[in-house]
Amino acid sequence: MWPRFIAHRLLQLIPVLIGVSVIVFLTMHLTPGDPIEHMLGQAGRVTREQIDDLRAHYGLDRPFLVQYGLFLRHAAGGDFGSSYSHQGRPVREVLLERLPATLELTLFAFLLALAFAIPAGVIAATRPQGAFDRSATVGALLGISMPGFWLGIVLMIIFGLRLRWLPISGRIDLALIPQALTGLNTVDALLTANGPALWSALKHLLLPGVTMAAPMAAMVMRMVRSSMIGVLGQDYVQFARAKGLPERTVVGKHALKNALIPTVNIVAIQTGLLLSGNMIVETVFQYPGIGKLAVDAIAAADYPLVQAVVLVYAVSYVLLNLGADALQALLDPRIRAL
C-alpha cells in the first residue's frame, strides 16, 4: 500500500510544479521593470551595446517560450541559472546559503506553536466554557487576526527597543558564530557544546519565531479543542471512564490520539503557511533566510532566483501534505484499509 500511495502522490507533484513554474515565469516577465536596468543601475553611464550584450548573455533576448523551455530543461537537472542580483552566482548556490536559516526559523516556530496549541486545546476542551477556555478562545482569535508584520513590529518595539531584552535582527551575534556543521546555528552550537552561541541563536529566533508561530498556534488550538470536545462525548471514552481509568489516561491515551487525526491536515497546511509567511517576517526582522532573499529578488526583478524560491516553496508544501496523509493513515486504521 505505502509504495503505491507515495508514488501516486509524488507523480502528482510533477503537474503542480509545472503549473507553478508557468505562473511564476509568466508573472515575472509581465511585471514592469527590466532586470538588466536593475543590474546596471549603479554602474553609471553604459552604452546600448553593453545592455544588449548583457541581455544576450542571460538569454533575455530570446522569445518567451524559448526562455521558459530552457529554464524547465535546466531546472529538471537542478540548475536554476545565474542570479542577476548576486554578481552572476549560481542560483542554487545562493539558495543553499540561505536555506538553513529559514529551516531553523520554521522548525523553531513549528515546535513553539505545537508546544502551546496542543496542551491549550486539550485543557480548553476538558473545561469548556471555563475561564481558561474563554481566554484561549480570545487569544486564538487575536492570533488569527493580527497581521504578521504588525505583530512583529509590536514585539520588536516592546522587547527589542523599549526593554532591550532581545535582538531585533540577524541570526546570531557575529562574534559567537559556532563551527558550521549543519548550517543551523542552534544545532551547531549544541554539537560543539557552545553555550553562549546557543543562547545567542535562541534569542535571535524568539521574536521572529513567536511572530510566525502565533497564527499557526491559534488555528491548531481551535482545531484540537473542537476535535477533543467531539471525541470526549464518544461511547468508547465514556466506557473507559466507567472502567475507572484515571482521567489523564482517558484524555491522553484514548481521546487525544483520535482527536489529532483531523488536526494533522491543519498542521500541514499551517506549516506551509509558515513557509510562505516567512517572507514578511524575515523582511521585518532582517532575518537572512530565503523569504528575505525572495523579497529582495522580486525588487531586483531577478527572474531565476524568484522562480527557484517559489519552486522550493511549492515542493515543500506538496511534501508536507504527503507527510500529513501518511501520518493520518498511521493514526487511523480505517484510512490504511482504503
matplotlib code that plots the C-alpha trace (Angstrom):
import matplotlib.pyplot as plt

x = [0.0, 2.7, 4.9, 1.9, 0.5, 3.7, 4.5, 1.0, 1.4, 4.9, 3.6, 1.0, 4.0, 5.0, 2.0, 1.9, 5.5, 5.0, 1.9, 3.6, 6.7, 4.4, 2.5, 5.7, 7.6, 4.8, 4.1, 7.8, 8.0, 4.8, 6.0, 7.2, 10.9, 13.9, 16.4, 19.3, 18.4, 18.4, 21.8, 23.3, 21.6, 24.7, 27.1, 27.0, 27.0, 26.6, 26.1, 23.2, 25.7, 26.6, 23.0, 22.3, 25.3, 24.2, 20.7, 22.1, 24.4, 21.4, 19.1, 16.7, 16.7, 15.1, 11.3, 9.3, 8.6, 12.3, 13.3, 10.7, 11.7, 15.4, 14.5, 12.4, 15.1, 17.8, 15.6, 14.9, 18.6, 18.8, 20.3, 18.3, 20.7, 22.6, 21.3, 21.1, 21.4, 24.3, 27.0, 26.0, 26.5, 24.5, 21.0, 21.4, 24.5, 22.7, 19.7, 21.7, 23.4, 20.1, 18.1, 19.5, 18.4, 14.8, 14.7, 15.9, 13.3, 10.5, 11.3, 11.5, 8.2, 6.6, 7.7, 6.8, 3.3, 2.6, 4.0, 1.4, -1.5, -2.0, -1.9, -4.0, -6.6, -6.8, -7.2, -9.8, -11.8, -11.8, -13.1, -15.5, -16.8, -14.4, -12.1, -9.2, -11.4, -12.7, -9.2, -7.8, -10.6, -10.0, -6.2, -6.8, -9.0, -6.3, -3.6, -5.5, -6.5, -3.1, -1.1, 2.4, 4.2, 2.1, 2.8, 6.5, 6.8, 5.0, 7.2, 10.2, 9.3, 8.4, 11.1, 13.8, 13.7, 12.0, 13.0, 16.1, 15.8, 16.0, 17.8, 15.6, 17.6, 20.1, 20.6, 23.3, 26.0, 28.8, 31.4, 29.6, 29.0, 29.7, 31.6, 29.5, 28.4, 24.8, 24.2, 21.7, 23.2, 21.3, 22.2, 25.8, 26.1, 24.7, 27.1, 30.1, 28.9, 29.0, 26.6, 27.0, 26.3, 23.2, 21.8, 22.5, 20.9, 17.8, 17.5, 17.6, 15.0, 12.5, 10.9, 10.5, 9.6, 6.8, 5.5, 5.4, 4.0, 1.1, -1.4, -0.5, -0.9, -4.3, -5.6, -4.3, -5.5, -9.0, -8.9, -7.7, -10.3, -13.1, -11.9, -11.4, -14.9, -16.4, -14.2, -14.8, -18.6, -18.0, -19.1, -15.6, -14.4, -17.4, -16.7, -13.0, -14.2, -16.7, -13.9, -12.3, -9.4, -7.7, -8.9, -5.4, -5.3, -8.7, -7.8, -4.2, -4.4, -7.9, -9.2, -6.2, -5.0, -8.3, -8.7, -5.3, -6.4, -8.3, -5.7, -2.9, -4.1, -4.5, -0.9, 0.4, -1.5, -0.3, 3.3, 3.1, 1.8, 4.8, 7.0, 5.0, 4.6, 8.3, 8.8, 7.1, 8.6, 12.1, 11.9, 10.6, 13.4, 16.1, 16.5, 18.8, 16.6, 15.1, 12.0, 14.1, 16.0, 12.8, 11.6, 15.0, 14.9, 11.4, 12.5, 15.6, 13.5, 15.9, 13.8, 15.8, 16.1, 12.4, 11.4, 13.7, 12.4, 8.8, 9.5, 11.2, 8.0, 5.8, 7.8, 7.8, 4.1, 3.3, 5.7, 4.1, 0.7, 2.2, 3.6, 0.2, -1.6, 0.9, 0.6, -3.2, -3.0, -0.8, -3.2, -6.4, -6.6, -9.7, -7.6, -5.0, -7.8, -8.8]
y = [0.0, 2.5, 2.4, 2.8, 5.6, 7.5, 7.0, 8.3, 11.4, 12.1, 11.8, 14.5, 16.7, 17.0, 18.8, 21.0, 22.1, 22.7, 24.8, 26.8, 27.4, 28.6, 31.1, 32.4, 32.7, 34.5, 36.8, 37.8, 38.6, 40.7, 42.7, 46.2, 46.6, 45.3, 43.2, 44.4, 48.0, 47.0, 45.4, 48.4, 51.0, 51.6, 51.2, 54.7, 55.5, 52.4, 52.0, 50.3, 47.7, 46.8, 46.4, 44.3, 42.1, 41.5, 40.7, 38.1, 36.7, 35.9, 34.8, 37.6, 38.5, 35.2, 34.6, 33.9, 30.2, 29.5, 31.1, 29.0, 25.8, 26.4, 27.1, 24.0, 21.8, 23.1, 23.1, 19.4, 18.9, 21.2, 24.1, 27.3, 29.5, 32.5, 35.2, 38.7, 40.4, 38.4, 39.0, 36.1, 33.5, 30.2, 30.4, 27.0, 28.2, 31.4, 29.3, 26.7, 29.6, 31.0, 27.7, 26.7, 30.0, 29.5, 25.9, 26.8, 29.6, 27.5, 24.5, 26.7, 28.4, 25.0, 23.5, 26.6, 26.6, 22.9, 23.2, 25.8, 24.8, 21.1, 21.4, 24.6, 22.9, 19.8, 21.9, 24.1, 21.0, 19.4, 22.6, 24.0, 27.5, 27.9, 30.8, 29.1, 28.1, 31.7, 33.2, 30.7, 31.4, 35.1, 34.6, 32.4, 35.0, 37.6, 35.3, 34.6, 38.3, 40.0, 40.5, 39.2, 42.4, 44.3, 41.7, 41.6, 45.4, 45.5, 42.7, 44.5, 47.8, 46.3, 43.6, 44.9, 48.7, 49.5, 46.7, 45.7, 42.1, 40.6, 41.4, 42.7, 41.5, 38.9, 35.2, 35.3, 37.7, 37.7, 37.1, 33.9, 32.1, 28.4, 26.0, 25.3, 21.6, 21.7, 25.3, 25.5, 27.7, 26.1, 22.6, 23.5, 25.2, 22.0, 19.7, 21.9, 22.4, 26.2, 27.6, 31.3, 30.7, 28.6, 31.3, 34.0, 32.0, 31.3, 35.0, 35.9, 33.3, 34.2, 37.4, 36.2, 32.7, 34.0, 36.2, 33.2, 30.8, 32.9, 32.3, 28.6, 28.1, 29.8, 27.6, 24.4, 25.1, 25.8, 22.5, 20.4, 21.9, 21.2, 17.7, 16.9, 18.1, 15.8, 12.8, 13.2, 12.6, 9.2, 5.9, 4.4, 7.4, 7.0, 3.3, 4.0, 6.3, 3.7, 1.2, 3.5, 4.7, 7.9, 11.0, 11.6, 8.2, 8.7, 12.0, 11.3, 7.8, 7.3, 10.7, 12.7, 10.2, 10.2, 14.0, 14.5, 12.8, 15.7, 18.1, 16.6, 18.2, 21.6, 21.3, 20.5, 23.5, 25.9, 24.7, 25.5, 28.9, 29.3, 29.0, 31.5, 33.9, 34.0, 36.5, 39.2, 38.1, 37.8, 41.2, 42.8, 41.3, 41.4, 37.7, 36.3, 33.4, 32.6, 34.7, 37.8, 36.6, 36.3, 39.8, 41.3, 39.2, 40.4, 44.1, 43.4, 41.6, 38.6, 36.1, 32.9, 33.5, 34.2, 31.2, 28.9, 30.2, 29.7, 26.2, 25.4, 26.6, 24.5, 21.3, 21.9, 22.4, 19.3, 17.1, 18.5, 17.3, 14.0, 13.6, 14.6, 12.0, 9.3, 10.3, 10.2, 6.7, 5.7, 7.2, 5.9, 2.2, 3.0, 5.1, 2.3, -0.1, 2.1]
z = [0.0, 1.1, -2.1, -4.3, -2.2, -2.0, -5.8, -6.7, -4.6, -6.0, -9.5, -8.7, -7.8, -11.5, -12.9, -9.8, -10.3, -14.0, -13.3, -10.6, -12.9, -15.7, -13.5, -11.8, -15.1, -16.8, -13.9, -13.6, -17.3, -17.2, -14.2, -15.0, -14.8, -16.6, -14.6, -16.8, -15.8, -12.2, -12.6, -14.4, -12.2, -10.1, -12.9, -14.2, -17.9, -20.1, -23.8, -25.6, -26.9, -23.3, -22.4, -25.4, -24.7, -21.2, -22.2, -24.7, -22.0, -19.8, -22.6, -22.2, -25.9, -26.8, -27.2, -24.1, -24.9, -25.7, -22.3, -20.5, -22.2, -21.4, -17.8, -17.5, -19.0, -16.8, -13.6, -14.1, -13.5, -10.5, -12.5, -12.0, -13.8, -12.6, -10.3, -11.8, -8.4, -6.9, -9.4, -11.7, -9.0, -9.5, -8.0, -6.4, -4.5, -3.3, -2.2, -0.3, 1.7, 2.9, 3.3, 6.7, 8.2, 7.0, 8.0, 11.5, 11.9, 10.5, 12.7, 15.8, 15.1, 14.3, 17.6, 19.5, 18.0, 18.8, 22.3, 23.1, 20.9, 21.7, 25.6, 25.4, 23.1, 25.4, 28.6, 26.9, 25.7, 29.1, 30.8, 28.2, 29.0, 31.8, 32.4, 30.5, 27.6, 27.2, 27.5, 25.0, 22.5, 22.7, 22.4, 19.3, 17.7, 18.2, 16.9, 13.7, 13.2, 13.8, 10.6, 10.9, 10.0, 12.7, 15.4, 14.5, 14.8, 18.1, 19.6, 18.2, 19.8, 23.2, 23.7, 21.4, 21.6, 24.9, 27.2, 25.2, 26.2, 22.7, 19.4, 16.6, 13.5, 12.4, 13.3, 15.9, 17.3, 14.8, 17.4, 18.6, 15.3, 16.0, 13.8, 10.8, 10.7, 9.7, 8.9, 11.8, 14.5, 17.4, 16.3, 15.6, 19.0, 20.7, 18.7, 19.6, 23.3, 22.7, 25.3, 24.5, 20.8, 21.6, 23.9, 21.3, 18.5, 20.6, 21.5, 17.8, 17.0, 19.6, 18.2, 14.6, 15.8, 18.0, 15.2, 12.8, 15.4, 16.6, 13.7, 13.5, 17.3, 17.2, 14.3, 15.8, 19.2, 18.0, 15.9, 18.8, 21.1, 18.7, 17.9, 21.6, 22.5, 19.9, 20.9, 24.6, 24.0, 22.2, 23.8, 24.0, 26.1, 28.4, 28.6, 29.5, 32.3, 33.5, 33.9, 36.4, 34.4, 35.5, 33.7, 32.5, 30.8, 29.3, 27.8, 26.8, 25.6, 24.3, 23.3, 22.2, 19.6, 17.7, 18.1, 16.4, 13.2, 11.7, 13.2, 11.1, 7.9, 9.6, 10.9, 7.4, 5.9, 8.6, 8.3, 4.6, 5.5, 7.9, 4.8, 2.8, 5.7, 6.4, 3.6, 5.6, 9.0, 7.6, 6.0, 9.1, 11.3, 8.5, 9.0, 6.3, 5.0, 1.7, 2.5, 2.7, -0.3, -2.3, -1.4, -2.5, -5.7, -6.6, -6.1, -8.3, -11.0, -10.5, -12.5, -11.9, -8.2, -7.7, -9.8, -7.8, -4.4, -5.4, -6.7, -3.3, -1.6, -3.9, -3.4, 0.4, 0.5, -1.5, 0.6, 3.8, 2.5, 1.6, 5.1, 6.6, 4.6, 5.6, 9.3, 9.1, 7.7, 10.6, 13.2, 11.6, 10.6, 8.5, 6.1, 5.8, 4.8, 1.8]

ax = plt.figure().add_subplot(projection="3d")
ax.plot(x, y, z, "-o")
ax.set_aspect("equal")
plt.show()
